[in-house]
Amino acid sequence: MRNLVQVLVAVGFIGALAFFFLFYPTQTVEVLIWTSGEKQNVLKPALEEFNKQGKTVLIGSRRYTVQAKSVTVNSGEMYTHLVRKLNQGVAFPERTAGAPTVVSPSTSDWLAQVNLDAGREVFNFAEMTAIVRTPVVIFTFREMAECLGWPAKPIGWSDIIALKESSQGWATCPAAKAEWGRKPRVAFTDPAVSSTARSTLQLLYQAAAGKSGSSLTLEDVRSAKTQNYVRRFQATVDHYYPETLKLQTKIFQGPRFVHFAPLEEYNLPWLYQGRVNAESVPGGQVVQRPITEAGYEVVALYPKEGTVWHDNPFAVPNAEWVTPQQRAAAQVVKEYLLSEPVQKQFVAWGFRPGSNLPFADALGAALGINPNEPKKLLGRLNPEVARAIQNSWEDVKKPGVAVLVLDTSGSMSGERIQQAKEGAKRFLDRAAPGTHVGLVTFASSVQVRVPIGPLNKTRFAIVEAIDSLTARGNTAMYEAIKRGLELADSYEGVSREAIRGVVLLSDGIANTGSVGISGLLKLTDRQEREVRLEFPESAQLRNIVASGLAFTPQNTVHVFSVGIGEADWEALRLVAEGTGGVVVRSDENGLGPVLERFSKYF
């Protein structure tokens, strides 16, 4: 009897254990994906659906429910955060949602740089899988491409350089239009944060040296001949932008704003499908609409010198913060993202699939791209060579001329003027060392506080002038903008090729000064009839368009405006339209980051 009881107890215990492991609720393992922003339109809803499916992973004798979420982190910021954490133990910023299980920058080139700077293999390239792919292309308008002989003739970086250096420019093309201007206008983003700009800079060095991938050496990068070629291309640049997102919106201004821009291929479908914000339309609205509604057709040129894939890797770091459970769960998430339904969603958003899913019927000429391209691909660079190219940026880019124009009228009193001062200082600290900077302030009158000069000579004079500012008086904004434009245009301390611009900060409505809005800008109504105004109310400007400046500068000068609070948004929109510039909304607490970002326009 006693033995029977023991047997029953043992059986009961085993049964209880079996019940526990079979029916006890599984634990959850969370997978955090850092992703570049362009994939989020598909990735975020796809992961929300994934989480509803209750997928699990068995690890040993334990089953875990897998949950996943994605957070947008710029590719360049991923690199920075990872290296700081690995080398210095710096905590990941709160906005990144914590330590990543998976990182997916636009291109795995950033991860090769992480391996180099961390001094070990944080990312195993043999284990990486592309979620989607997209090549680096040259964006242009169809009629411009046809002027250059496309599609019969392949076009590349050298053709843009030749167009710039030709005395005839676009005049060599019988079909060229007057609104284009004689010389090409290229827009370029910041390679410190933009994957496209980083890759394009690498492509230019390879084109200059006539080498591909790992055959490019440090000696090639340092060669005067190679760097001169890169500078010749940079001489074609009319606009620098801190990021692709802002550049996308400006394309809707057409050929009077930009002729060519390095972009990832998916941007072309987005433009045709109306997935990009169309900025600066009459009335100041920001809407999404197809580029064809603006009257333009756009195409992707695949550089004849060769290009690279942006592979958007699914990469799990070999780091102490990734648990074995997360590593196993990540594989479940990867399989889901490579499944046909999810890959079809990515294709619908203009990406080439990471799987073998056919895509040519969905991505073709109707969207400005060629599914049979690219035919010439360049290999992966040695990470030390890639770093040397990145470090050369300040030496090969165009110099910049920036005039800070700060509103010190009465409405800027209190916290606004203090934050404006701090923001202006951040601009100075983040501007490229070769930038030439001056300072203008305005209230009831306009004052040139510090004439333009090399930043290393004007930095502290500008800081001292900023610290002395007080807020009072009216708002002579149009006069101040014109004075800033004149100073930037006439400055002879750099070459004519320099990027020239005014950085305007204002929270008010122009109500005084020797210059009204028609003394600054050419204004028309929607029927293209000339309009003359001086100091209009904002509502009077809603259906007005600015076609350019009311005077003729020697050089192209853009105005980059930061509007605060009750600023005259319609007036600032027109200033951006008329100068090919940008306007950004901010509150006093956001001025620092905005002005810091504006430093990348130069």
Secondary structure by P-SEA (a helix, b strand, c coil): caaaaaaaaaaaaaaaaaaaaaccbbbbbbbbbbccccccccaaaaaaaaaaabbbbbcccbbbbbbbbbbbbcaaaaaaaaaaaacccccccccccccccbbbcccaaaaaaaaaaacccccccccccccbbbbbbbbbcaaaaaaaccccccccaaaaaaaaacccccccccccccccccbbbbbbccccccaaaaaaaaaaaaaaaccccccccccccccaaaaaaaaaaaaaccbbbccaaaaaaacccccccccccccccaaaaaaaaccccccccccbbbbbbccccccbbbbbbccccbbbbccccccccccccccaaaaaaaaaaaaaaacaaaaaaaaaacccccccccccccccccccccccccccccccccaaaaaaaaaacccccbbbbbbbbbbbccccccaaaaaaaaaaaaaaaaccccccbbbbbbccccccccccccccccaaaaaaaaaacccbbbbaaaaaaaaaaaaaaaccccccccbbbbbbbbcccccccccccccccccccccccbbbbcccccccccccccccccccccbbbbbbbbbccccaaaaaaaaaaaccbbbbbbcccaaaaaaaaacccc
